[in-house]
Amino acid sequence: MLKDSKFEWFENNLRPEQSNRVVLASGKGPISNADISCYVLTYKTLEELYKIDDAFKTKVENCECVFIKPNLTQPPSFFEDDEKLDRPFSNGVNTSVFACQAVVDFLFENDVPNCYIGESVVWTPSTHDTFDECGYTELFMDYGDAVDLIDLRTTEEDVEVGMYGAVNEIDKPEAQLTIPLEGDFAVTARNSVIQCLKNTKFENKLDQLIDNNLSFTLNRTIEDIDLFISVAKLKTHTQMLFSGAIKNRFGLLEPPSRRHAAHLRIDPLWRNQTRYELAMSFEYLTTLICNLDRALTSFFERRKIGQLDIIEGGYWALEGDGPLWHGHERRENIVLATYNNPLAIDTVAAELMFSDISPSDTYQERLKHHATAFFERNNLPKDSVAFKTLENELFEFYPISFAQKQQLGESDLSKIGIWMYDLDRTPQYLEDMRQGGLFLSPIPFKSMASLTHRAYGVLFEEFPDLNDEKIVVVEKKARPKHS
């Protein structure tokens, strides 16, 4: 498979003195198709990260076993768009098999002998069916015993089609590993859940929902590895704005019913929600995912397991009402990578997707702009108590701010070194790495749903009529039958 030896790369670095480093590779260049593009860009990010990050280099040189977690959800047979069916291996929904192949080849060329590739997919009767449809089974067959494809589900299920059918889960205890969230992190988790759900219809389930944030069941495969690699997809998400490195670890949570429960049955893709419901679901889901990541990071640190994060938009990325087939594909040609800093790569990805960077641009300023527009659309007075409270106290992009609180990495862009490589030009700024304009946001995030639930509480106290206002996220489509 092609490496980058035939290509000329243009390089520029932003804040190279910083120890938190994210590498990006981009550009159309002479690349002729999606498969080669994704492979080359992924390989380039790893090659450069290996050069500039001594900790990553040392880990690779002393690594015996690696676990790779792609982001696989709906396989190609779920797409109604015939064009997507014609190119099942490369689309905006699932991690490209060629990104994972580039990772495996890089590891093997650095003498890492064994790789697991694992996922837990509920959309098909078995995760191996999704591996088959997305090209993983066929491609990695040539690698023999060196690459093992694993279904991470720790239960046997009687299920029609994943989340759509009635699930009767039968535990497989021998496959399960339970990790706790401890110390101050557990205190933060407990307080955040209480703050989100008190005085709501979920208050009678508060103890159980708190427990769900303090203990997590995973597949035991991750116990005996030296390096965990997340290969996330560069795409939007209707409940978290975007699906990056931190969100990709959510797919490790078992059994699948735990992942479904984390949405509080408030999923904007399946029924219309009120603004208040969306805000509550947004905050709770984010809280649980960050708590899971904190418990997992503590587990990895204790066992000296490294964490490599890759976000792949190596040819196709997804915008609009992602992360599934309701989103819109866009050709992006970009891959990001970092070591032991999932929040740093998510911060860079969010800035890349949704803002044109300037030194003064902050999440708070952007959210203030959305708040002003929200009040204008609803003819609400800007001198109201709610607006002043929102403006002065409650502006934060919750996935980033709560991940920072749980110490999942660096979220201050000025403290992140960004190493940029492009096939077409010398990039001066982060936005130069995009192939087009800003990513189209999911509809809830055009309606201030990215503000926290507690911010909405203040808003609805003064303007109760907003409480029941519905948001239509997408026009519902008939789900294709899965044979």
N, C-alpha and C positions, 0 to 999 in steps of 0.2 A: 504494500500500500504506500502511496506517496507520502513522503515527509515534506519538510519545507525547503529542502536543499535547492530547488529550482526557483525559489521565489526571493525577491528582494523586499525586505521588511523595513519600513520607516518607523523610527523609534522616538518617543518623547516621554519624559518622566515628570510627574507632578509630585513635589515634596518627597524626593527619593531618600531624604535623611530620616524619614519616619520608619519606625520598626514594624508598624502594621502595614503590610503590603498586599496589594491586589494587582494581579496581572490581567490585562485585557489584550486579546488579539482580534483583529477585525479586517474587513476589506473584501471586495469582490475579486480584484486582481485577475490573474489568468485562470482562476478556478472555474470549471465548466459545469459542475453539477453539485447537487446538495450533499451527496455522500462524501465526495472528496473534500468539499468545503468544510464540512463539520469535522472531519478527521484531522485535516491540516491545522485548523484553528485550535482545536483542543490540544493537539500534540504541541503546538507552539507555546501555549500558555504554560504547560507543564515543563517544557524545556527551559523557559525563561525563569519560572518560579524556582526551579532546581538551581539555577545559577545565582539568584539573588537572596535566597532564603536558606541559610545554613542549617536551620533546624529541620526543614523539609528534606534537604539533601542528606543529612545524617540519618533521618528516619528511613528514607528509601534505601540507603546503603546497609542498614541493619534490619531489614524487613524480611520476614519469612512468609507471612500470610496477610492478605488484604481482603477486605469486604467492600464491595462496590454497591451502592444503593442508587439506582436510577429513579426517575419519576415516571412510572407507567400506570395509566388509569384506563380510560376507554380505548380498547383496541380498534383497529381500522374498521372492523365489521359494524361498529356502532355509528359510524359516520354516514350521514345521509348524502353528503356531497360526493358525487361520483369521482370528482377530480382528486379528492383525498384518498379514495380507494385505489387510485392508480399509482400512488406513491406511498405505500403504507409505512415504509421505514423512516420517512422524514416528514414530520408534520409539526404543527405548533403545540400539540397536546402532550405527546410522549417524548421522553428523552431518546434521541437518535441512537441507534445501535452503533453507529460509526463513532460517536463520541466515546462510548464505552470501549470500543475496539482500540481507539487511540490511547486511552488510559491503560488498557491491558498491555498493548505493545510497548508503551513507555516503561511500564514496570518490568516487563520481561527483558527489555534491553538493558535494564539496570539490575538484572539478576534476581528479581523477586520471583520465587518459584511457584506460588499458589495464589489463585484469586477466586473468591466467591462473588457471584452477582446475585443479589437477592431482592425480592419485592413481594408485597402482599396485595394482590389485586382482587377486588370483590365483584368486578364487572363480568367475569367469566367463571365457569365452574372451577377452574384451577388457574393459578398464576402461570403455569406452564402453557396454557392456551394463549395467554397474552404474550409470553415469550415467543411462542410460535408465530403469531400474527405480526409481531413487531420485528421479526427477523433475527432475534437473539439466538434461537435454537440452531438455525441453519448456519449462521456465521461462526458461532463459537464451537460448532461441532469439530472444526478443523484444529482446534486447540487441544483436543483430547482431555485428559484428566487434569490438566493444569488450570482449567476454568470450569467451575461447577455452578450451574444455574439452580437457585434454591427458591422454593415457595416458602415464604416466611410465616405463613398463617399457622398459628399454634392451636387451631381447632379444626375439627371436621365438621362440615356444615351441610345441612339439608337446605339448599337454597335454590330458588328458581333462577334468578339472574342477579347475583349480588344484592345490592341494597334494595332492589325492587321487590324481592320475594320475602316470604317469612323465613327467618333464619333460626335454625335450631342448632346452637353451637355445642359441640362436645369437646371438652378440653383434652389436649394432649400434653399432660404435665411434663413429660420428659423433654419437650421442646421449649418449655417456658423458663424465662429468667425474669425475676421481679427486682426492680431497683427503686429505692426510695429517694424522695427529696428531703433533705435534712437541714438542720441548723437554721440560720437566719433566712436562707432561701425558702424554707418551708413556712416560716412566719410570714414572709412577704406574700407567698402564694395564698395562704389562708386569708389574709387580710384583703387581698385583691378580689378573691371570689366573693367574700362577704360584701364588699363594697359594690361589686357588680350586681349581685342578685338579691340583696336584702330589699324588702318591700316590693317584691315582684311575685309573679305566679309560681316562681321556682323556689320560693322561700321554704316550702315544706320539704324540699329535697336538698336543702342546703348542706346537711351533713354528708350526704353521699357525694354531692358535687365537689365538696372540699376534699374528701378522701380521694376522688378521681384525680386531683391535682397533686397528691402527695405520694402516690405509689403507682408505678407503671410496669406493665408486663410486656416483655419483648421476646423475640426469638433468641434462644441460647447461642446461636451461631456467633453472635458478636463477642462472646466471652473470650475466645481463643484466637484473636487477631492482633496484628501489630499496627495496622493502619485502617481507619474507616474513611471511605471516600464517598461523598454525596455528589451525584451528578444530576443536579436539578435542571428544570426547564425554565427558560426565560419567558414567563407568561404572566398574564394578569389573573386576578382572583376576586370573585365578587364579594367575598367576606373578609379578605385580608389585603386587598388592593393588588398585591402581586404574590406569586408563589416562588420563593427563593430557597436559600440554603436552610434556614431555620424551619420553614414550612415542610421541606422535603423529609425531615426526620420524623414528622408526624406519621408518615406511612409505616414506621416501625412499630407503632403502638398496636398491641394485640389485646383481646381479639378484635375483629373489625367492628363489632357492635360498640366498642369503646370509642372508636373514631366517629361513628354515626352519632353517638350520644353527645359528643363534644360540640355538635352544631345546635344543640338544644331544640332540635326539630324545626329550626328556623333557617331554612335554606332558600335564598332568593331565586335559585334556579328552578325550584319546583312549585312554589306558590308565591303569590304577591304578599309582601310584608308591609307593615307600618314602619315608618322611620324609627320609631322607638324600639321595635323588635329587632330591626337590623343593627341598631347601635348596640343593643344588649348582646346579640349573638356575636358581633364583631369583637367586642371586648372580652367576652368569656372564651371564645375560641382562641383568640390571641394569647390570653392568660394561660390556658392549658398547654398550648404548643410551646410557649417559652418555658413553662415549668418542666415539661417533658425534656426539653433540650438542656435545661440546667441539670436535671438528674442524670441525663446521659453524659453530659460533659464531665460532671463529677466522677462518674463511673469510669470514663476513659482516662481521666487524669490519674485516678488511683492505680489503674492498671498500665499506665504509660502507653496508652493507645493514641496515636496521632490522629488528627482530623483534617483531611483535605477536602475543601469545598470547591466544586466547579458549578457554574451556571451556564448552561448550554443554549445558545440561540444560533448555533453554527450555520444554519441556513434559514430555517423557519423559526419564528417566535410567534407569540400569541398576544393579541390586544383585545380590548372590549370586554365582553362578559365571559371571560375565562373562569375556571381553568379547563373546561370541557368543550364539547362541540359547539356550544353557543358562541364561543369567541371567534375572532377573525384573525386569520394567519397574516403575517407580514414577513417579507424576506429581510432578514436583519444581518446575518453573517457576523456574529460576535460570540466570543466565549470568554468567561471570566474565571479566575482561580485564585485561591488564597489558602494559607495553612494555619490551622488553629485559631481562626477568627471568623466564625460564620456571620457575626453581626456586621463586620467590616464589609464583606462582600455583598451582603444584602443592602447596606447603606449605599454603596456605590451603584448597585443595580437599580435601586429606587431612584437615585438621582439621575442615572442614565436614561431611565424609561420616562420619567415624569417631569423633569425640570431642566431648563437651560441654566447651567451653573454660573453664578456670579458670587464674588466674595461675600456679599451681604445677604444672599438668598438663604433663608432658613425655613424649616418646616413650619415654624410658628407664623412667619410672614405669609406663607402660602395658605395656611388654614384661615388666617384672618381674611384673606381675599375671598375664600369660599364662604365664610360666615357673612361677609358684607353682601355678597351676591344672593345668598339664601334669604336674608332679611329683605332685600329689594324684591325678589320674586314673590314673596309672601306678603308684601306691603306691611311689614312690621316696622315699628318705630326704632330707629337706631340709638335713641337715647334711653331705651328700655334697660331694666336691671339685667335681664337675660343676656342682652348683647354685651353689656359692659363686663359681666362675669365671664362670658365666653372669651372676650377679647383679652382680659387681663389675667385669667387664671387657668383656663382649661384647654389651651391650645398645645397639643402634642400629637405626634403621629404614633399611635399606641404600639404597633408592632415594634417600632424602633425603640421607643422610650422604655417599654417594659422589658424588652430584651436587654437593654442597657442596665436596668435595675437588677436583673438576674445575672449580670456579668457574663454575657455571652460574646463579648468582644467589644470593639471600638465603634462608636456611632458618630463621633465628631469627624466630619470630612477633612478638617484641617489637620488631623492627626493620622491620616491614612496616606501612605505613599502609593501612588497609582502609576503603574508601569504600562505604557501603551505601545502596541505594535500594530501597524496598519500596512496592508499591501498596496494601497493606492496613494497615500499622502502622509506627510508628517503631521500627526494630530497635535494640536495646540491645547485643546480643551477636551473635557470628557464628552461633551455632546458631539465632537467631531467623530467619535467612534460609532455613532448611529448611522444607519443607512438612510433614514428618513427623519420625519418630524417626531414630536413627542408621541408616546404610546397613547392610544385611546383608552381612557379610564373606564372601568366597569360603571354601570349606571348608578349603583348605590353611592359611589364615591364622587359622583357629580352632585350629590344631594346631601352632602355633609355627613353621610353615614360613617365616615372615617373618624368623626369625633367620638369620644368615649360616651358610654352610657350615662355616666354621672353628669356629663355636659348636657345631655338631652334632658336629664331630670330637671335641671335649672330652667331649661328652655320651656318645658311643658308646664311647669308650675305657673309661669306667667302667661303662656299661650296654650291652654289645654286643648284647643281645637286641633292642634297639630298632631296630637297623640295618635289619632286614628287615621291619619292621612296615609294612603297606600302608595307604594312605589311599585310600578310594573317594571321588572328588570328586563325580561326578554319575552318575546312572543313564544308561547309554548309550542314545542314541536313534538310530533309523535315519535316515541322512541323506537328505533328499528328493532325488529325481532332478532335475537341472537340464536343461531342454530347450534 
